Amino acid sequence: MKRMFARGGRWLLDASRLPVALAAWMGLVAWRRRKSLMSATAACVAVWLGINLWIIVGTRPYRYQHTASVPHRQTAIVLGALVYRSGRPSDILADRLDTAADLYLAGRVAKVLVSGDHGRAAYDEVNAMRRRLQDRGVRPEDIFMDHAGFDTCDTMQRARRVFDVDSAVIVTQAFHLPRAVYLARACGLDAVGVEADRRRYRRAARNHVRESLALVKSFAEIQLGIDPHHLGPRIPIDGDGRATWDVAARTDDARRS
């Protein structure tokens, strides 16, 4: 499993010893001094802050604010988010898709991989994502659908191991971008990221708090070498994206023709 993380992400694995060492040292100090619960809590907070700062600072050279400054990459990876019952993407997801379409139409990426939750027939993020990209002018054969992108780590592992993505632009909001880029590079992708913020979002403060905790979870996932929920046969990203489409997508595309 470590081999998968080595390519393109070796610096992440090597540097990861710093937060681990900090955790062990703080825990040992608390134990030896036989302090109260406050000592253990202080150790946990120090580790949490250390991992957050390390990932945020470490990914800064690979994060961009504007599509015009993003270097050319093979694929744009769009991370899923809430889709309403009507099939309309939430504002956060719509902005990610519009940013990816801008990258594609500007020639900065050749393919778009949409990755989201389609684990239930009643809830389908990826077809909503595909429809919006097609509406924006992305060619059907250049849209790949990952129906099992249940979280950010799954998405990045599947991009590398199922879709054979070599280089990518990760498209998501600024609060999520450090973790997404960290995971992508740790999984072996030559990845950069671009912010998809195009408006003010509801519950922004909650998103930042949740993300600070998710950074620690993602760090642990990399260290433990956790596999995605699902893998499957390889579908190379340099082929025809319609090979990843389900019946609903093919039927909708036929109506558009």
Contacts in CASP RR format, 6 or more apart in sequence:
PFRMAT RR
TARGET T0000
AUTHOR 0000-0000-0000
METHOD contacts of the structure
MODEL  1
MKRMFARGGRWLLDASRLPVALAAWMGLVAWRRRKSLMSATAACVAVWLG
INLWIIVGTRPYRYQHTASVPHRQTAIVLGALVYRSGRPSDILADRLDTA
ADLYLAGRVAKVLVSGDHGRAAYDEVNAMRRRLQDRGVRPEDIFMDHAGF
DTCDTMQRARRVFDVDSAVIVTQAFHLPRAVYLARACGLDAVGVEADRRR
YRRAARNHVRESLALVKSFAEIQLGIDPHHLGPRIPIDGDGRATWDVAAR
TDDARRS
1 225 0 8 1.000
1 227 0 8 1.000
2 13 0 8 1.000
2 225 0 8 1.000
4 157 0 8 1.000
4 160 0 8 1.000
4 161 0 8 1.000
4 187 0 8 1.000
4 188 0 8 1.000
5 12 0 8 1.000
5 13 0 8 1.000
5 186 0 8 1.000
5 187 0 8 1.000
5 188 0 8 1.000
5 222 0 8 1.000
5 225 0 8 1.000
6 13 0 8 1.000
6 188 0 8 1.000
7 188 0 8 1.000
8 185 0 8 1.000
8 188 0 8 1.000
8 189 0 8 1.000
8 190 0 8 1.000
9 185 0 8 1.000
9 186 0 8 1.000
9 187 0 8 1.000
9 188 0 8 1.000
12 182 0 8 1.000
12 185 0 8 1.000
12 186 0 8 1.000
12 222 0 8 1.000
13 186 0 8 1.000
13 222 0 8 1.000
15 54 0 8 1.000
16 219 0 8 1.000
16 222 0 8 1.000
16 223 0 8 1.000
18 54 0 8 1.000
19 47 0 8 1.000
19 50 0 8 1.000
19 51 0 8 1.000
19 54 0 8 1.000
19 219 0 8 1.000
20 223 0 8 1.000
22 46 0 8 1.000
22 47 0 8 1.000
22 50 0 8 1.000
23 43 0 8 1.000
23 47 0 8 1.000
26 42 0 8 1.000
26 43 0 8 1.000
26 46 0 8 1.000
26 47 0 8 1.000
27 40 0 8 1.000
27 43 0 8 1.000
29 39 0 8 1.000
29 43 0 8 1.000
30 39 0 8 1.000
30 40 0 8 1.000
30 42 0 8 1.000
30 43 0 8 1.000
33 39 0 8 1.000
47 216 0 8 1.000
48 212 0 8 1.000
48 213 0 8 1.000
48 216 0 8 1.000
51 215 0 8 1.000
51 216 0 8 1.000
51 219 0 8 1.000
52 212 0 8 1.000
52 215 0 8 1.000
52 216 0 8 1.000
55 178 0 8 1.000
55 179 0 8 1.000
55 182 0 8 1.000
55 215 0 8 1.000
55 218 0 8 1.000
55 219 0 8 1.000
56 178 0 8 1.000
56 215 0 8 1.000
58 182 0 8 1.000
59 177 0 8 1.000
59 178 0 8 1.000
59 181 0 8 1.000
59 182 0 8 1.000
59 185 0 8 1.000
60 178 0 8 1.000
62 181 0 8 1.000
62 185 0 8 1.000
62 191 0 8 1.000
62 192 0 8 1.000
62 193 0 8 1.000
63 177 0 8 1.000
63 178 0 8 1.000
63 181 0 8 1.000
63 192 0 8 1.000
63 193 0 8 1.000
63 194 0 8 1.000
63 195 0 8 1.000
64 70 0 8 1.000
64 192 0 8 1.000
64 193 0 8 1.000
64 194 0 8 1.000
64 195 0 8 1.000
65 174 0 8 1.000
65 194 0 8 1.000
65 195 0 8 1.000
66 194 0 8 1.000
66 195 0 8 1.000
67 99 0 8 1.000
67 102 0 8 1.000
67 103 0 8 1.000
67 106 0 8 1.000
67 108 0 8 1.000
67 194 0 8 1.000
68 106 0 8 1.000
70 103 0 8 1.000
70 108 0 8 1.000
70 169 0 8 1.000
70 192 0 8 1.000
70 193 0 8 1.000
70 194 0 8 1.000
71 108 0 8 1.000
71 192 0 8 1.000
72 107 0 8 1.000
72 108 0 8 1.000
72 109 0 8 1.000
73 108 0 8 1.000
73 109 0 8 1.000
73 167 0 8 1.000
73 168 0 8 1.000
73 169 0 8 1.000
73 190 0 8 1.000
73 191 0 8 1.000
73 192 0 8 1.000
74 109 0 8 1.000
74 110 0 8 1.000
74 111 0 8 1.000
74 165 0 8 1.000
74 166 0 8 1.000
74 167 0 8 1.000
74 168 0 8 1.000
74 237 0 8 1.000
74 238 0 8 1.000
75 109 0 8 1.000
75 110 0 8 1.000
75 111 0 8 1.000
75 112 0 8 1.000
75 113 0 8 1.000
75 144 0 8 1.000
75 159 0 8 1.000
75 163 0 8 1.000
75 165 0 8 1.000
75 167 0 8 1.000
75 168 0 8 1.000
75 169 0 8 1.000
75 237 0 8 1.000
76 100 0 8 1.000
76 103 0 8 1.000
76 104 0 8 1.000
76 109 0 8 1.000
76 111 0 8 1.000
76 112 0 8 1.000
76 113 0 8 1.000
76 168 0 8 1.000
76 169 0 8 1.000
76 171 0 8 1.000
77 113 0 8 1.000
77 115 0 8 1.000
77 155 0 8 1.000
77 156 0 8 1.000
77 159 0 8 1.000
77 165 0 8 1.000
77 168 0 8 1.000
77 169 0 8 1.000
77 170 0 8 1.000
77 171 0 8 1.000
77 184 0 8 1.000
77 191 0 8 1.000
78 96 0 8 1.000
78 97 0 8 1.000
78 100 0 8 1.000
78 112 0 8 1.000
78 113 0 8 1.000
78 114 0 8 1.000
78 115 0 8 1.000
78 129 0 8 1.000
78 171 0 8 1.000
78 172 0 8 1.000
79 96 0 8 1.000
79 115 0 8 1.000
79 116 0 8 1.000
79 152 0 8 1.000
79 155 0 8 1.000
79 170 0 8 1.000
79 171 0 8 1.000
79 172 0 8 1.000
79 176 0 8 1.000
79 180 0 8 1.000
80 93 0 8 1.000
80 96 0 8 1.000
80 114 0 8 1.000
80 115 0 8 1.000
80 116 0 8 1.000
80 117 0 8 1.000
80 125 0 8 1.000
80 126 0 8 1.000
80 129 0 8 1.000
80 149 0 8 1.000
81 89 0 8 1.000
81 90 0 8 1.000
81 92 0 8 1.000
81 93 0 8 1.000
81 96 0 8 1.000
81 125 0 8 1.000
82 89 0 8 1.000
82 90 0 8 1.000
82 92 0 8 1.000
82 93 0 8 1.000
83 89 0 8 1.000
83 90 0 8 1.000
83 93 0 8 1.000
83 123 0 8 1.000
83 124 0 8 1.000
83 125 0 8 1.000
83 128 0 8 1.000
84 90 0 8 1.000
87 124 0 8 1.000
87 128 0 8 1.000
88 128 0 8 1.000
89 97 0 8 1.000
89 128 0 8 1.000
89 129 0 8 1.000
89 132 0 8 1.000
91 199 0 8 1.000
91 201 0 8 1.000
92 173 0 8 1.000
92 196 0 8 1.000
92 201 0 8 1.000
93 125 0 8 1.000
93 128 0 8 1.000
93 129 0 8 1.000
94 132 0 8 1.000
95 173 0 8 1.000
95 196 0 8 1.000
95 197 0 8 1.000
95 198 0 8 1.000
95 199 0 8 1.000
96 171 0 8 1.000
96 172 0 8 1.000
96 173 0 8 1.000
96 196 0 8 1.000
97 114 0 8 1.000
97 129 0 8 1.000
97 132 0 8 1.000
97 133 0 8 1.000
97 136 0 8 1.000
98 132 0 8 1.000
98 136 0 8 1.000
98 196 0 8 1.000
98 198 0 8 1.000
99 171 0 8 1.000
99 194 0 8 1.000
99 196 0 8 1.000
99 198 0 8 1.000
100 109 0 8 1.000
100 112 0 8 1.000
100 133 0 8 1.000
100 138 0 8 1.000
100 171 0 8 1.000
100 196 0 8 1.000
101 112 0 8 1.000
101 132 0 8 1.000
101 133 0 8 1.000
101 136 0 8 1.000
101 137 0 8 1.000
101 138 0 8 1.000
103 109 0 8 1.000
103 169 0 8 1.000
103 171 0 8 1.000
103 194 0 8 1.000
104 110 0 8 1.000
104 112 0 8 1.000
104 133 0 8 1.000
104 138 0 8 1.000
104 142 0 8 1.000
105 136 0 8 1.000
105 137 0 8 1.000
105 138 0 8 1.000
108 169 0 8 1.000
109 169 0 8 1.000
110 142 0 8 1.000
111 142 0 8 1.000
111 143 0 8 1.000
111 144 0 8 1.000
111 237 0 8 1.000
111 238 0 8 1.000
111 241 0 8 1.000
112 133 0 8 1.000
112 138 0 8 1.000
112 142 0 8 1.000
112 143 0 8 1.000
112 144 0 8 1.000
113 144 0 8 1.000
113 146 0 8 1.000
113 159 0 8 1.000
113 163 0 8 1.000
113 165 0 8 1.000
113 168 0 8 1.000
113 237 0 8 1.000
114 125 0 8 1.000
114 126 0 8 1.000
114 129 0 8 1.000
114 130 0 8 1.000
114 133 0 8 1.000
114 143 0 8 1.000
114 144 0 8 1.000
114 145 0 8 1.000
114 146 0 8 1.000
115 126 0 8 1.000
115 146 0 8 1.000
115 149 0 8 1.000
115 154 0 8 1.000
115 155 0 8 1.000
115 158 0 8 1.000
115 159 0 8 1.000
116 125 0 8 1.000
116 126 0 8 1.000
116 129 0 8 1.000
116 146 0 8 1.000
116 147 0 8 1.000
116 148 0 8 1.000
116 149 0 8 1.000
116 150 0 8 1.000
116 155 0 8 1.000
117 123 0 8 1.000
117 125 0 8 1.000
117 149 0 8 1.000
117 150 0 8 1.000
118 124 0 8 1.000
118 125 0 8 1.000
118 126 0 8 1.000
118 127 0 8 1.000
118 147 0 8 1.000
118 148 0 8 1.000
118 246 0 8 1.000
119 147 0 8 1.000
119 148 0 8 1.000
119 150 0 8 1.000
124 248 0 8 1.000
126 145 0 8 1.000
126 146 0 8 1.000
126 147 0 8 1.000
127 145 0 8 1.000
127 246 0 8 1.000
127 248 0 8 1.000
127 249 0 8 1.000
127 252 0 8 1.000
129 145 0 8 1.000
130 143 0 8 1.000
130 145 0 8 1.000
130 245 0 8 1.000
130 249 0 8 1.000
131 252 0 8 1.000
133 143 0 8 1.000
134 140 0 8 1.000
134 143 0 8 1.000
134 253 0 8 1.000
134 256 0 8 1.000
140 241 0 8 1.000
140 242 0 8 1.000
140 253 0 8 1.000
141 239 0 8 1.000
141 240 0 8 1.000
141 241 0 8 1.000
141 242 0 8 1.000
142 241 0 8 1.000
143 241 0 8 1.000
143 242 0 8 1.000
144 163 0 8 1.000
144 235 0 8 1.000
144 237 0 8 1.000
144 241 0 8 1.000
144 244 0 8 1.000
145 241 0 8 1.000
145 244 0 8 1.000
145 245 0 8 1.000
145 246 0 8 1.000
145 249 0 8 1.000
146 155 0 8 1.000
146 158 0 8 1.000
146 159 0 8 1.000
146 162 0 8 1.000
146 163 0 8 1.000
146 244 0 8 1.000
147 244 0 8 1.000
147 246 0 8 1.000
148 154 0 8 1.000
148 158 0 8 1.000
148 228 0 8 1.000
148 229 0 8 1.000
148 230 0 8 1.000
149 155 0 8 1.000
149 158 0 8 1.000
149 228 0 8 1.000
150 228 0 8 1.000
150 229 0 8 1.000
152 176 0 8 1.000
152 179 0 8 1.000
152 180 0 8 1.000
152 183 0 8 1.000
152 214 0 8 1.000
152 218 0 8 1.000
153 183 0 8 1.000
153 187 0 8 1.000
153 218 0 8 1.000
153 221 0 8 1.000
153 222 0 8 1.000
153 226 0 8 1.000
153 228 0 8 1.000
154 228 0 8 1.000
154 229 0 8 1.000
154 230 0 8 1.000
156 180 0 8 1.000
156 183 0 8 1.000
156 184 0 8 1.000
156 186 0 8 1.000
156 187 0 8 1.000
156 189 0 8 1.000
157 187 0 8 1.000
157 227 0 8 1.000
157 228 0 8 1.000
158 228 0 8 1.000
158 230 0 8 1.000
158 231 0 8 1.000
159 165 0 8 1.000
159 168 0 8 1.000
159 184 0 8 1.000
159 187 0 8 1.000
159 189 0 8 1.000
160 187 0 8 1.000
160 188 0 8 1.000
160 189 0 8 1.000
161 228 0 8 1.000
161 231 0 8 1.000
161 234 0 8 1.000
162 231 0 8 1.000
162 232 0 8 1.000
162 233 0 8 1.000
162 234 0 8 1.000
162 235 0 8 1.000
163 234 0 8 1.000
163 235 0 8 1.000
163 236 0 8 1.000
163 237 0 8 1.000
164 234 0 8 1.000
164 235 0 8 1.000
164 236 0 8 1.000
164 237 0 8 1.000
164 238 0 8 1.000
165 189 0 8 1.000
165 237 0 8 1.000
166 189 0 8 1.000
166 190 0 8 1.000
167 189 0 8 1.000
167 190 0 8 1.000
167 191 0 8 1.000
168 184 0 8 1.000
168 189 0 8 1.000
168 190 0 8 1.000
168 191 0 8 1.000
168 192 0 8 1.000
169 191 0 8 1.000
169 192 0 8 1.000
169 193 0 8 1.000
169 194 0 8 1.000
170 177 0 8 1.000
170 180 0 8 1.000
170 181 0 8 1.000
170 184 0 8 1.000
170 191 0 8 1.000
170 192 0 8 1.000
170 193 0 8 1.000
170 194 0 8 1.000
171 193 0 8 1.000
171 194 0 8 1.000
171 196 0 8 1.000
172 180 0 8 1.000
172 193 0 8 1.000
172 195 0 8 1.000
172 196 0 8 1.000
173 195 0 8 1.000
173 196 0 8 1.000
173 197 0 8 1.000
173 201 0 8 1.000
173 207 0 8 1.000
174 195 0 8 1.000
174 197 0 8 1.000
175 204 0 8 1.000
175 207 0 8 1.000
175 208 0 8 1.000
175 211 0 8 1.000
176 207 0 8 1.000
176 211 0 8 1.000
177 193 0 8 1.000
177 194 0 8 1.000
177 195 0 8 1.000
178 215 0 8 1.000
179 211 0 8 1.000
179 214 0 8 1.000
179 215 0 8 1.000
179 218 0 8 1.000
180 193 0 8 1.000
181 191 0 8 1.000
181 192 0 8 1.000
181 193 0 8 1.000
182 215 0 8 1.000
182 218 0 8 1.000
182 222 0 8 1.000
183 218 0 8 1.000
183 221 0 8 1.000
183 222 0 8 1.000
184 191 0 8 1.000
185 191 0 8 1.000
186 222 0 8 1.000
201 207 0 8 1.000
235 241 0 8 1.000
235 243 0 8 1.000
235 244 0 8 1.000
242 249 0 8 1.000
242 250 0 8 1.000
242 253 0 8 1.000
245 253 0 8 1.000
END
